[in-house]
Amino acid sequence: MKPTAENNPKTPLAVSAIFYVGIAASAWFLFSLYNNPALHLFTIAYAIVGATIFTGIVAVALLSRARTNTIVYLEKRQAHTEASHQQASSNSRLNRRAIDNLLEKKAGAQQVLNEICNQLQAGQAALYTRVDKTIELKFGYALPAENKINYQVGEGLIGRVAAEGKTLYIDKLPDNYTTVFSGLGVASPSYLSITPVKQGETTAGVMEIATFSPLSYDTLLDLEQVSEKLATLI
């Protein structure tokens, strides 16, 4: 699931930078007019001040529409006890027993991914496998059939998670980051979790899930536990 070019978060910053440059240029020309009130300098100064004011208005409009993205790395838990694990699961949206039953029945990775998405009421999901330095899309949930997505380790959010081996959670995705189509219309999920699928200390793949509602800390911890078991299926 790759972001579209729309709502690029760098655009408001670029316009703001131009606005500040315009302020500096306006100040310089006004100072020059004070020392040398030539007619051609008045024309240039008025043009620069006008362009600066217009750029400032555009910058304010873009910044007011920009949405705040909160990116949270989930630190890996240390030496969990059975009691602490049960407490975490009680506050989780995942039904671990249902998922564990699928794993015990040796269900395929696609079936397990579907179960996870159904429990989380996810909009879309993707399960990637790692082959050397390449992260390849192998299983998907509500993804277009023609999706063929590959990343290099370290490239984009998926590649970063594969390289660093830590869960990444993004709150308030930009509009149209990804779109879910159904017979009733279209919708865009607002939250994204990206979890490394690890075998010991080695990252064997990455699980990406887009949801319409936020995921609790305990749910993210459970996703880490499930991903470790998914590693045996990919």
N, C-alpha and C positions, 0 to 999 in steps of 0.2 A: 504494500500500500504506500505509494509515493505521493507527496504533496503536489498540488497543482501550482501553476505559476501565479494564480490569483492570490491576492492578499499577502504578497511577499513582505515579511516583517522588516526587510532592509529598506523598502521604499520610503517610509516616513523618516527614517534616519538620514537618508540621502537628501531628502527635501529640506530637513532641518539644518543639515550641514550647509547647503546652499544659502539658506536664510541667514545663517550667522556670517557667512562670507560676505553677503550683501550688506549686512549691518556694518562690517568693517570697512567695506569699500565706500559706503555712504558717508561714514564718519571721516574718511580720508579726503573725499572730494569736498565735503562741507568745510573742512579745515583749509583746503586749498583755496576755496572761494573767499575765505576770510582774508587771506594774504594776497590773492590775485583775483578780484571779482570780474573775470572775463566772461563774455556772453556765451562762448562755446562751452565753458565749464559749467555754467548754469544749466544748459541743456542736458549735458551728460549726467550731472548730479540729479536732476529731476527724474531722468530715465532710470537711474540706478535705484533711487529711493522708491519710485513707483514699483519697480520689479521686486524690490525687497519686501515691500508691504504685501504684494500679491503672493509671493512665495511663503511669507509668514502665515497668511490666511490658509493656503493649501496645506502647510505643515500642521497647523492646528487641527484642520479637518481630518487629515489622515491619522494623526495621533489619537484623536478622540474616537475614531472608529477601530483602532487597533485593539486587539484582545490580548490580555495578559496570559502568557504561557508559563506555567509553573512546572519545572522539570525536577523530579525528585529521584535520586539514586537510593535504592533500598540496600542498606548494608546487610551483609550476610549474617545470619544468626549464628551464635556460638554455642556449642554443646547443649542442645535442647534436651530437656527432660520430657518424659511422657506426659507429665502433668501440665507443663507449660504448653506442649503441643495441643493437648485437648482444649485448654483454655483459649488458645488462639483460634482453633477451628470453630469453637462455639460462636465466635463473633465474625466468622467468615461466611461469604455467600456461596462458597463451594461445598457441595455434599461429597466429602472425601470418600465416604463409604461406597457411594454409587460408582465413583471413578475407580476406586480400588477393586471393586467387583469386576469391572470391565478389564482391568489389567490382569487380574487373576484368571480370567477366561481367555487371556491372550488375544484380546481384541486388537484390531489394527490401530495405527496412529490416527487415521482419519476419524474412526468411530470415537476415540477418546477426545479428540479435538472438538467434534460435534457436541459431545456431552458437556464439555467445559463451557462451550459457547451457549448452549441451551440453558445451563444453570445461571450463567452471568447475563443472559439475555443480550448477548453481544450482537453488534451490527455486522462486523466482519472479523475474520481472523486469518492468520497465515502461520504455517509451521515450516521453517527453513532447516535444511541440513547443511553441514559444513563439509566441503571437499577441498582439502588443502587450504588455500587462502580465499576460496570462493564460498559465499553463502547462497544457496539455491533454494527457491521456493519449491516445496514438494507437496504440501497439503494445504488446502484452503477451505474457508467457510464463508459462503455468500460472496465469493470473488468471481469476477468475469472468467469464463472458461479460457479466454485467450491470454490470461495473465502469465507472463514468463519473466519473472523478476530474479535478477542476480545482483549480489553485492560483493565487493571485495572486503576482506577483514579491515575494519577501521573506516569504511565508507558509509556515510549516512548514519542514522540512528541504529539500524540493524547491525551494520558493521562495527559500530562502537561497542554495542552490547556484546557482540561476539569477541571483540578484542579485549574488553575489560572484564567480562564475566560477571557483571552486576546488573540487577534488574533496573529498568528505567521506566518511570511512570510520568506521564504528561497530563496535566490538568488543563482543560479548556483549549482544545485543538483549534487551530485557525479554521475559519469557514471553508468548506469544500476541500479540506485535507483529504477526506475520502468520502464517497457517497454510496449509500445503500439504496438499491432500486427494488421496488416490489410492485405488485399489481395495484396497490393503493396509492403509490406515489414514491417520492424520494425523501431521504433523510440523511443527515450527516452526524455521525457519532462525535461526542465531545471529549472523550477520554481515551487514552492509549497506554497500555502496559506492554512492555517488551522484556521478556524474560529469557535469560540464557538457559539452554538445555544442556546440562553438564553431566559428564561421566567422570566422577572424581573432580580433578582440577582442570580437566580438558573440556572445552566448549564444543559439543557435538552439533549444536544447532541453536536456533532462536525461535521463540514463540511470541507472536505479535497479536494482540487482541484489542479491538476498538469497541468501546461500549458507549451507551447513551447516558449512563449514570455512573457516578464515581465509585471506585473500588477502595475498600477499606484497607488499612495496613495489614490486617490479619488475612484478608483475601489475597493480597499480594504475596504474603508469606506462604500461604497454601499453594499458590501457583508455582512458587519456587520448588516446593516439595513434589508437586505433581510433575513438573518439568524434569526432575531428576529421574523419575520412573519412565517418562516418555523417551528418555535417551536410549533405552533398550529397544524401542520400537522403530527407531530411525537409523 
